[in-house]
Amino acid sequence: MISKNKEPLNESIAPRVPKDLVSAPFFAARPQDKPRYLNIGDVRWGIGVEHPTNHRPSPALDIRHGRACFALLSFRERAQGRDIEFSIYEFSRRYANSCGGKFCRNLLEILFDLRDTWISREWRNGHETRREMFTIIGDIKVHQKGIRRSDAKEADGIQLDLELDRITLSPEFFDLLEDWCNLSRIRLDVLKSMRSNLAQAIYSYIPYRAAGRTKSTPYEITAESILQQVSARVPPAKSSRAKVFLQHSASVIRQLDGAETLDGVLRVSIKETIDRRDYKLLFWEERVASREDRTTATKTSYTSQMRLIEPSTHHNSSKKLSKSKILELERKGIQFSGYEDFFELMHALLGEDRFESIARTSASGVSECEGSKFIHQRFLNALIKEAARVSSNFPTSDT
């Protein structure tokens, strides 16, 4: 179900990732012992391909590595170029809301898999075929420290705990992240709430395919096909394949149905195919009010409430936004027409310096493919958030 107090879709819970990672079954549902190959658009991907020098085996990636990759990218607001700094405890909380010592050590192994797993990417460029090989993580910097618990067996030995200092993305993977027009988002908070690895593997890409679909026009896929896509075990009997999705009180279907997506909730049902040889899963997205609609409604509500709860604002509102300030906002991609009262009141409440600072921040770091509509929406959200912070009487926004 949709949360009543929905958390904002910030980078920590909905990180930006290369679109190919969330538009296809890039991460398997279970550990793999051989490479996996996917055709995504015009690109052929190889995951867990042979190490270029045959120096060591290259482990294929499964959904544990997918969650680790998404959690890693959720820290990109801290990045300095390709370097991202965070502690293993911060990472484990972001990965699974857990930070036990053994669990953290297991997570380090998964991160080292992302450093050691080779991925190939092949595509046509004119009349020639281009191919590159890379890993997701280029380097991991750690340091060692003694076991903290004095009663632990390892405390009397020579074993040391590993502490994470920094992770450096590989140049090739970093370049994919810089291609803003080919990025998408994934709800990391929803993904990590699912108990089943199969449900997680399906959720990692099905919302992309279900987007824009309705109950009458769902995305359909047979149980056999979807299990094959995520490299899960495929039972020979159709009843057994259906059982994979329906057994237990917290079944895969139950975990997926109602899971929040970027713009609504995922819906799923299962039914027998017409030829009765298999079952098929039907996915669609149940849309909720868009973030823009909710922000505009909230803006209207705030404007009317500010007139009642902030009488001091009216005293200051005589200082209108000048024409030059309005032109400056519009040059940044912020739409002034239709928002005059709201912007005037926000300008009076927050002050000129803070108002202009938010405008500059909203317009920075925005790609051409996101455009002025994104800047305008970002500015509205930031104003509402700041107004809620400075005014104790202001209502809390869920945008």
VENMO-V339895 format. One record per residue. BURIAL is I if it has 16 or more other C-alpha atoms within 10 Angstrom, else O. D_CENTER is the distance of its C-alpha to the mean C-alpha in Angstrom with 1 decimal. Layout:
[[BURIAL D_CENTER] [BURIAL D_CENTER]]
//
This chain:
[[O 19.0] [O 17.4] [O 17.5] [O 20.4] [O 18.9] [O 15.4] [O 13.3] [O 12.2] [I 8.7] [O 8.8] [I 7.0] [I 7.6] [I 5.9] [I 3.0] [I 3.4] [I 5.5] [I 6.7] [I 10.2] [I 10.6] [I 13.0] [I 10.7] [I 9.2] [I 12.4] [I 14.8] [I 15.4] [I 14.7] [I 14.7] [I 17.8] [I 18.4] [I 21.0] [I 22.3] [I 23.9] [O 27.2] [O 27.2] [I 25.1] [I 23.0] [O 23.2] [I 21.2] [O 22.2] [O 19.3] [O 21.1] [O 23.6] [I 22.1] [O 23.1] [I 21.0] [I 22.6] [I 20.6] [I 22.9] [I 25.7] [I 28.9] [I 28.9] [O 30.6] [O 33.5] [O 33.6] [O 33.4] [O 31.3] [O 29.4] [I 25.9] [I 23.8] [I 21.7] [I 18.1] [I 17.0] [I 14.1] [I 14.9] [I 14.3] [I 11.0] [I 9.8] [I 11.6] [I 10.1] [I 6.4] [I 8.3] [I 10.4] [I 8.2] [I 7.2] [I 11.0] [I 11.5] [O 13.1] [O 15.9] [I 16.3] [O 19.8] [O 19.7] [I 18.5] [I 19.1] [I 16.7] [I 18.6] [O 17.8] [O 19.9] [I 19.5] [I 19.8] [O 16.9] [I 14.8] [I 16.2] [O 15.5] [I 11.7] [I 12.0] [I 14.3] [O 16.0] [O 19.0] [I 21.0] [O 24.1] [O 26.0] [O 26.1] [O 22.4] [I 21.6] [I 23.9] [O 22.4] [I 18.9] [I 20.8] [O 22.2] [I 18.8] [I 17.8] [I 21.3] [I 20.6] [I 17.8] [I 20.5] [I 23.2] [I 21.6] [I 22.7] [I 21.0] [I 23.0] [I 22.2] [I 25.1] [I 25.7] [O 28.7] [O 29.7] [O 32.8] [O 35.4] [O 33.9] [O 31.2] [O 28.9] [O 27.2] [O 25.3] [I 24.4] [I 22.0] [I 19.9] [I 16.4] [I 17.9] [I 21.2] [I 22.6] [I 22.2] [O 24.6] [O 25.8] [O 29.0] [O 31.1] [O 32.6] [O 34.8] [I 34.0] [O 33.7] [O 35.3] [O 39.1] [O 39.6] [O 37.3] [O 39.2] [O 37.5] [O 38.7] [O 42.2] [O 41.2] [O 39.7] [O 36.1] [O 33.6] [I 30.0] [I 27.5] [I 25.5] [I 22.5] [O 23.2] [I 20.9] [I 18.7] [I 19.4] [I 17.3] [I 19.6] [I 20.9] [I 20.0] [I 16.3] [I 16.2] [O 18.0] [I 15.3] [I 12.8] [O 15.6] [O 16.0] [I 14.2] [O 15.5] [O 13.9] [I 10.2] [I 7.6] [I 4.2] [I 3.0] [I 4.5] [I 5.1] [I 8.2] [I 9.4] [I 9.1] [I 11.1] [O 13.5] [I 14.9] [O 18.0] [I 18.6] [I 17.3] [I 18.3] [I 16.3] [I 13.1] [I 14.0] [I 14.7] [I 11.6] [I 9.6] [I 11.4] [I 13.7] [I 11.9] [I 12.0] [I 15.7] [I 16.4] [I 15.3] [O 18.7] [I 20.6] [I 22.9] [O 24.9] [O 27.8] [O 25.9] [I 23.3] [I 21.6] [I 24.1] [I 24.1] [I 26.7] [I 26.1] [I 27.6] [O 25.4] [I 22.0] [I 23.3] [O 24.4] [I 21.2] [I 19.3] [I 22.5] [I 23.4] [O 27.1] [I 28.8] [O 31.7] [O 34.7] [O 35.6] [I 33.7] [O 34.3] [O 32.6] [I 29.6] [I 29.3] [O 29.8] [I 26.7] [I 24.6] [O 27.0] [O 28.6] [O 28.2] [O 27.5] [O 23.7] [I 23.6] [I 20.8] [I 21.5] [I 21.5] [I 18.1] [I 16.6] [I 18.8] [I 17.6] [I 14.0] [I 12.0] [I 10.0] [I 8.9] [I 12.6] [I 14.5] [I 15.0] [I 15.4] [I 19.1] [I 20.9] [I 24.5] [I 26.7] [O 30.2] [I 32.8] [O 33.2] [O 36.3] [O 38.0] [O 37.3] [O 36.2] [I 32.7] [I 30.2] [I 27.4] [I 24.0] [I 23.3] [I 19.8] [I 19.3] [I 17.2] [I 19.0] [I 18.3] [O 18.7] [O 19.9] [O 17.7] [I 16.4] [I 19.2] [O 21.8] [O 20.9] [I 21.0] [I 24.3] [O 25.8] [I 24.9] [I 26.4] [O 29.6] [O 29.8] [I 29.5] [I 32.1] [O 34.6] [O 34.0] [I 34.3] [O 37.7] [O 38.8] [O 37.2] [O 37.4] [O 41.1] [O 41.1] [I 38.5] [I 41.2] [O 43.6] [O 41.3] [I 40.0] [O 43.3] [O 41.7] [O 39.9] [I 37.4] [O 39.5] [O 39.4] [O 38.4] [O 35.3] [I 34.4] [O 34.8] [O 32.6] [I 29.8] [O 30.2] [O 30.3] [I 26.8] [I 25.6] [I 26.0] [I 28.0] [O 30.9] [O 32.9] [O 32.3] [O 30.8] [O 34.0] [O 34.7] [I 31.2] [I 31.0] [I 34.6] [I 34.0] [I 30.8] [I 32.8] [I 35.6] [I 33.6] [I 31.4] [O 34.0] [O 34.2] [O 32.7] [O 29.6] [I 29.2] [I 29.5] [O 27.2] [I 24.3] [I 25.2] [O 25.1] [O 21.8] [I 20.3] [I 21.8] [O 20.8] [O 18.1] [O 17.6] [O 18.0] [O 20.7] [O 18.5] [O 16.8] [O 20.3] [I 22.4] [O 20.9] [I 17.5] [I 19.8] [I 21.9] [I 19.1] [I 17.7] [I 21.3] [I 21.9] [I 19.0] [I 20.2] [I 23.8] [I 23.3] [I 21.4] [I 24.2] [I 26.9] [I 25.7] [O 25.9] [O 29.4] [O 31.0] [O 31.6] [O 32.7] [I 29.6] [I 27.5] [O 23.9] [I 21.3] [O 18.4] [I 16.7]]
//
